[in-house]
Amino acid sequence: MNKIPKRRGTITKAIAILLIAIITTIVCWHELGTLITSGNYDSEPNMVETIMAKTATPGVAVVTSKQGKSEFKTYGYADAKQEKLVTEESLFELGSTTKAFTALAVILLQEEGGLAYSDYISEHLPWFAPTYKGEKAEISINQLLAHTSGIPSWSIRLIPEGSSTEMLATTIHKFSDIALDTDPGTAYQYATVNYDILAMIIEQVTGMRYQDYVTEHILLPLGMTDSYFSSGQEEQPEQLAQGYRVFFGKSVAYNAPRYYGNMAAGYLVTNIKDLEHWINAQLGIGEIPEDLRNAIQQSHEVDIRTAGVEAKNQFYAFGWSQDLDGQVISHSGRNPNYSSQVIMDKGRQEAVFVLTNLNSTAPSLIAQNMYELMNGKPMHTFKYDDSNIIIDWVASLLVLLSVIGITLKVISLAGGINQHILDEQAKRSNKLRTRATLIVRSLLLLLVLIWPFLINYNYSMISVWLSWSVLLWMGLAVISCVLSMILVRIRR
C-alpha cells in the first residue's frame, strides 16, 4: 500500500528536476555554448570579440599609440537595449586608472611647495590618527602614493555611499582611527582609500575641490575636454555608456551607487579621444605644458626606498605599476559596472588603453594581447580566471541546485501528512538522527548568513560588486535550509 504514493512522489520529483534542467538549458543555451568553445584568435578583432563573448562584455573602446601614431577601435554596444554602438566619444568610468591623475596632482603640489612627500597625514589633517598594535601611527604622503600605509585592502567595504559634497570628509573621517595591518612603510597592500586621503589633502592645501584642481591643472591643459569626475550630482551626458553587471552568464544593465568619497581613486569619466592625449603625454609626445611634462616624468621614476613592492622587479608608485626602470608602466581599473586597463612602453613608444562597460578582466586580457601584437608576439587564449565570471557561474549553479532542492522539499511537504501517518514507527527510531540533522541545517543556515563577513565583505559589498546570482543563491539557500528543518520536524 505504501509503494504507490512513494512511486508517485518519485516520479513527480523526477519530472520537476527534468523541467528545471530543460528550462535552464534553453535560457542559458548561448552562454553554455560560449563557455565550452575556445573562440577565435586569428586576428585582433576576433580576439576582442571572443573575449567579449566569454566575459559577457557589451562594449569595448580602445586607443593605441605607436611611435606617435594613434588609432581608435570600438566594439559592441554602449547601450545594448537601445542598440547604441560604442564610438570614439563614448564615455566610461575608469576605475582605479584614475589614481595616476590624483598622484600627478600631488606631484604638481610638491613641486609648487604646497606639500612634501615626507609630510605626515596629520600635518594636513590633524584629526587623522590611525593606530598600529594599539599605538598611534603616522602615515606619510609617500606611503599613501605607494600603498604602503598599512591600511588593509578590505577597507574598501567601509567607504560609505553618497553623492553630497561632504562625503569626501565623511569618508576620510570614517578611517581616521583605523587599526593598520602593518607598520607604515614596511609592506605593500593595495587599499583604494589611500588615494581618497590624498584627495582630502589636495583640498586642504589648495582650498579647491579635488575635481576642480585636477580639471584645471591636468585635464584641460592636456586637452581632455570631454572628461569629468562623476560625483553623482552631475547630469549624465548622452555619450555615457550604460554600465552593466554579469548575471547568469549574461550582462544586465546596472546603475551602481555613487561614492563621492572615492572619486579620486576611481571615478574619472572619459573616452578614448581624451585618453589619446593622456597616453601620448605619458610617452612624452606632443605639446605638453612644462610643469606637467616634468611631473609626468617624475611619476615614472621608481624610488625603491619608498615604492611598494608588488612582485620581483615590479613596483607601485604614483598611481602606476611599473618596472624598476620605469619603462613599462600599467594599471587596471575596476568599478562595479565599468573596467579599464592601460599598458605603456616608454622605450618602444607604445601604449594601449582599453575601456569596457562591465566589471571584468576583459580590458586586461585585450590590452595584453594588443601589446603582444604590437611587438610581434602571439596572443594569449582566454582562461577562466576572472573572479567575477567564476563567482557568477558558481553562484548560478548553486541557484539551480537550490531551486531543485526547494522544489523537492515542497513536493515532500505536500505529502508530508500522509508520510507522517505511514512512517510514525520509523520516525520514533530516528530521533537522534533528526536532532543531528537540525543542528547541521542550523549551522549551514548560519554559514550562509555570515560567510561574507568571514572574508571581510558585507552584504553591501556583495550587492554592489558581485553578481546578483550570489544574492539570489543566498536567499534560496536560506529558504532551502528552513524547509529542510520544517521537513525534519514533521517527520519526528
Secondary structure, DSSP 4 states (H G I P E B T S, - for coil): --HHHHHHHHHHHHHHHHHHHHHHHHHTHHHHHHHHS----SSHHHHHHHHHHHHT--EEEEEEEETTEEEEEEEEEEETTTTEE--TT-BEE-GGGGHHHHHHHHHHHHHHTS--TT-BHHHH-TT---EETTEE---BHHHHHTT-S---GGGGGGPPPB-STTHHHHHHHHTTTPBPSS-TTS-----THHHHHHHHHHHHHHSS-HHHHHIIIIITTTT-TT-EE--S-SPPPTTBPPPEEEETTEEEE--PPPBGGGHHHH-EEE-HHHHHHHHHHHTT-S---HHHHHHHHHHT---TTTSEEEETTEEEETTEEEETTS-EEEEEEEETTEEEEEEEETTTTEEEEEEESBSSSHHHHHHHHHHHHHTT-PPPPP-S--HHHHHHHHHHHHHHHHHHHHHHHHHHHHTHHHHHHHTHHHHHTTHHHHHHHHHHHHHHHHHHHHHHHHTT--HHHHHHHS-HHHHHHHHHHHHHHHHHHHHHHHT-
